[in-house]
Amino acid sequence: EADPSLQALESRQEEILKRLYELKSAVDGLSKMIQTPDADFDVTNIIQTDECSPLTTNGADLDLMLGKDYGALKDIVINANPSVPLLSLLVLHSLLCERYKVLSAVHTHSSVKSVPENLLKCFGEQTKKQPRHEYQLGFTLIWKDVPKPQMKFSIQTMCPIEGEGNIARFLFSLCGQKYNAVTSTLIDSWVDTAIFQLKEGSSKEKGAVLRAMNAALGKTSWLVGNELTVADIVAWCALQQTGSANAAPANVQKWMKSCENLAPFSSVMKLLQ
């Protein structure tokens, strides 16, 4: 039989190694924050949540999408203006949480004087805290005074992506869906139409988009084909933000209900209440 004192020593060594590994993961995360000028240390109101499901088979290869970084969490940092909340971001965050273990955080940048409580808690309440290395993806939202939303991933290479449509397209790609060239083009077209005409266009442009949506949704359940795409997410959120939802024609109303019946949209529904 093994000497009890040796067993106790081995157990203590294992515990020390485990703590060292957790410390290394924490330091890796801190080093990334330091290298990211937008995530400075004068932030307030930090909220984290980890209510996420395990990785499923239809998730994307994070190493391929975000770059390999051994021993550190893969981080996505998004700057958004609280005066124009990025509703599509909340839906996409929920979708990612269905596929990955996501370490989520909301920060307030010093350029913003105050942020409504519901925006500070837009990712939900913290329930439990796990070691950083047990997560697959870091998702940090910083409410900041910026003219348009900005996203940085593979932070060490500092590769920014700007605009709601581009951010939405990239985040949805992490869900692992693949499309042919024709379908991808249709999706991109609806995303741009939703943002530049439905959300930011004139009343005439909005009316034209609603008619086009109604015609498309008379043929298929979703804007492009028979499954939810990023086009549906961005268009639904644009309708919510512009207040055009109640005036939408019949097929669009039916489609909106289909969106609202999906769990990832519940975070936005709560925010709008």
N, C-alpha and C positions, 0 to 999 in steps of 0.2 A: 504493500500500500504506500501511496505517496505521503510524504511527510506533510502534516497539516500546516506547518509553518511555511513550507514551500508553496503549497496551494494558495495560502493567504497572500504570499508575495506575488504570485502569478496573477491572482485576481486584482491586486492593487495596481500592478503594472498595466493590465488591460484597461482599468478605469482611467489611469493617467493618460494612456495613449488615446483613448476615446475623447477625453477632455482636450487634449492637444489638437486633435483633428477638428473638433468643434471650434476651438480658438482660431485655427488656421482659416477655417471657412469664414468666420466673422471678420478676420483681418483682410481676407480677399475682398469681401464685400465693402469694407471701409475704404480700401485702396481704390476701388472703382469709384466710390462716391467722391473721393478726393480728386480723382482725375476728371470728374465731370463738373465743369464750372456751374451748370444749372442746379446741381444738387448741393448747394453750399450749406454751411452749417448754421445759418441764421433762420432755419425753418422752424415752424411751430406746428402744433396740432398734428402729430404723427399718429396714424391709425393703421394697424395691420390686421389682416385676416387670412385664414388658411382653410376656409371651408371649400375644399376642392376634392374632386374625385380622382382616383388613380388614372394613370395613363391608359388610353384605349388603343386598339390596334390601328385606328384610322388617324392617329396623330402624325405630324410631320417630323422629319429628322431634324432636331434642334441643332445638332452639330453642323449639319449641312446649311441650315437657314441662318444661323447666328454665329457660326464659327466655333472651332474647338477651343476649349479653355479648360484644361484639366484641373480639377480640384476646386473650381469656383462656379458659383451659380451664374446662369446666363441671364443677364439683366436687360430689360427694356425700360427706358425712361422717357416719359411723355410730358411735355409742357403744354398746358392748355389754359385759356383765359376763362375765369369763372363767370364773367359777364355773358359768355356764350358757351354754356356747358356742352361738352362733346358727348351727346347721348349715345351715338353709335359705339363709342369706346366702352361704355358700360355693358352693352349687349355682347360685344366681342370679348370683353374680359370674362363674362359669365361662360361663354362658349369655350374659352381656353381652359377655364377651371374645370370643365367637364372632361378634359382630355389630359391635363397635366396637373401636377402638384405645384400650385402657384403661390409664391410669397408676395402678397400685395401690400402696398403702402400708399398713403395719401399725404402729401406735404403741402405746406403753404409757403410760397416764396416771399421774401421781404418786399418785393415790388407790389404786392397786393396787401391792402390795408385790412380787409376782412373778407371772410368766405362764409357763406351760409352753412349752417350745421349739416343740412342734408347733403351738401357737396363734400363736406369733410368725411362723411360716413357713407359715401356712395358705393364703396366696396363692402359694406356691411360692418358689423361689430367683430372685434377680435374675440375668439372663443378659447383658443389655446395656442401655445407657442411651442414650435418644434425647432430643433437645431437647423441652422441655415442650410447645411449640406443635404438635408433630407428633402429639399424642394428641387424641382426641375427648372423652374422659370421664375425670375424676379420681375414684378410688374409694378413700377413706381409712377404714380401720377403726381405732378407738381402743378398746383394752381399758381399761375404766374401771369404777369401782364405782358402777353405776347400778341402780336397782330394776327398770327395764325398758329394753329397747333403744330408742334414739332416733336419728332420722335428720334431717339438715338438708341441703336442696338449695337452689339459687339463694341461696347463703349470705348475700349482701348483704341479702336481704329477711328472713333468719332465720325461715324457715317450718318449724317442727319437725313430724315425724311420729313417733308413739310406738307401740310394740307390734310384736311379730314379724309378726303377720298383716298389719297395715297397711303395714309396710316391704316385706314380700314381695310384696304386691299391686302396690305402686308400682314396685318394681324390675322385676317381670315385665312390667309395662305398657311398659317401655322396649324390650322385645323386639319390640314392634309388633303383637302379636296383637289382633284385634278380635272382640268377641262381642256377640250380641244380649242383650236384657234378661234373658230366661229363663236362658240359659247363664251369664251373669255372676252372677245370683242363686244358682244352684246352686254355682258355684265359691266364692263368698263363704261360703256355708253350710258347705261342706266345710272351708274354711280355718279358720273359727271353731270348728267341731266338733273338728278336729284339735288345735287349741291348747287350748281350754278344757275339753274332755272327754277326748280321747285323751292329751294331754300333762299336763294339770293336774288331771284329774278323779279320781274314786274308782275302785276296781277294778271296781265294777258298771258305772260309766259307760264305762270302757275296753272292757269286754266287749261292751256294747251297740254301741259304735262299730265294733268289729271285725266284728260280725255284719252291721251295716249296710253296711260296706265290702265284705264278702264277697258280699252280695246284689247290690250295684251292679256289682261287678267280674265278676259272672257274666253280665252283659248287655253290658258294653262293656270295651274293653281298658284304659281309664283311668277315673278316678273320674267325669269328666264328658266324655262323648263318646269319640271315637276318636283324640285327640291329647293329648299332655302339657300340663297346665295347672299353674298355681301351686298348685292344690289337691293335686295329686300330690306336688309337691315338699315342701310343708309337712307333709302327712300322713306321707310316707316318713321325713322327718327326725324327726317326733314319735315314730314307732315305734322308731327307732334310739335316741333319748334315753331312752325309758321302758323299754327292754329287753323290749318286747312282741313283737318281731319273730319270735322262735322259736315263740311260742305262737299265732301268727296262723293262721287257717284257710286252706284250699287256694287259693282264688282270690286271697286277699291275698298269699300266698307267691309265687304266679306273677307277680302285679303288681310285687312288690318286686324280683324278678329282672329284670323288664323295665326298671325304674328303674335298677338297678345296672349294666345293660348299656349305659346311655347315658353318654357321656364326662363331662358336667357333674357327675355324682354321684361321680366317682372321687376328687375332693378330699376329700369326706367319708369315703369308704371308707378312704383313707390315714390320715385323722385318727383313725379309730376302731380302727385296727390296733394 
